Amino acid sequence: MARRILIIPDKFKGTLTAEAAADAIASGWRKAQPHDRLELLPMCDGGDGSGEIIGGLIGAKPRRIKTVDAARKQIETIWWWEPKTKVAVIESARVVGLAMLPAGKFHPFQLDTFGLGKVLLTAQKLGCRKCVIGIGGSATNDGGFGMACALGWKFLDALGKEIKTWTELENLADLVPPNPLRMKIAVAVDVQNPLLGPRGATRVYGPQKGLIKSDFSTAEKALGRLARVSMKFFKKDFAKIPSAGAAGGLGFGLMAFLGAEPESGFEIFSRAARLKKRLQQTDLVLTGEGALDQQTLMGKGVGQVARLCNELKIPCVGIAGVVLEPEKAKRLFTQIHALTDITSLKNAKAQPAKYLEALAEKIAFG
């Protein structure tokens, strides 16, 4: 009897999008089990690729827009719009993403989120009621300063002079608000870091974007002053809210300047995909990502899929480039498999689709 197989991978970071990973797994599986009924459901957690996936699930269509990247260079990019429900989906990585910039050309002190504000203003002009914004993959560490400037916020020093760059925020004395955006904003995040301190945006994620230890003091002073003045202005300490430190503090900026609500990127995906209902109609689940690691086990998307499968008593196979904690992973997944089981890590990175297809075929043959 043909089985119903749900193929639900996340991206294999740096090598395959979630869509490409799903296609490769499906291709390999069909070679071994051509009669099985396959459903492909690429997943996301708020980072790169989330716009296309969430937009597709809610029926939103891509729209092109001219804005600026994190270095304020002119770009044309896309966001997603569903006119009937007036829901927008924005992927920050497509506007101020690190992958959009030449490697090593810009220092994070030169970058901000201004271009993202331009996209939000466009959504407002269309009458947007709700905006889902995935903020992973950013190049910035500005606490949402640039975005707020684009929306009309003014940041003033003690002499009433307007602050133009986020590193000058250590001189911040006052905020002047614009007319508010009249839309509900859900921020898709997959991290719980606060804005400041040893687990904050600068020290945890800054080095991935080009910050070095000698930069930390400047960044922390600027963001710390922004947090203190904002707390006085809003009568609320957004800096300590989990996920305030996401995307270089963009989580903080969205909450403080737009009243946004942070939410698990996986939960947003799960709800849009009606995941639990799909799982209840499935005989076997194939999921995976670049590395099955501690983050997977602690609740990133792939791990959450496995936990849902356990609740519903559905077999769940975990597939990855590498499995870093196999004994722990075996307690979460029915089976675990890695590309490094069949080839070297170098080969797996060079031809990930080829080896993912081969591994899926091998798993299907049993």
Secondary structure, DSSP 8 states (H G I E B T S, - for coil): ---EEEE----BTTTB-HHHHHHHHHHHHHHH-TTSEEEE----SSSTTHHHHHHHHTT-EEEEEEEE-TT--EEEEEEEEETTTTEEEEETHHHHBGGGS-TTTS-GGG--SHHHHHHHHHHHHTT-SEEEEE-TTB---STTHHHHHHTT-EEEETTS-B--SGGGGGGEEEEE--S---SEEEEEE-----SSSTTSHHHHHHHHHT--HHHHHHHHHHHHHHHHHHHHHHSS-GGGSTTTTHHHHHHHHHHHHH--EEEEHHHHHHHHHTHHHHHHT-SEEEEEEEEE-HHHHTT-HHHHHHHHHHHHT--EEEEEEEES-HHHHHTTSSEEEEGGGTS-HHHHHHSHHHHHHHHHHHHHH-
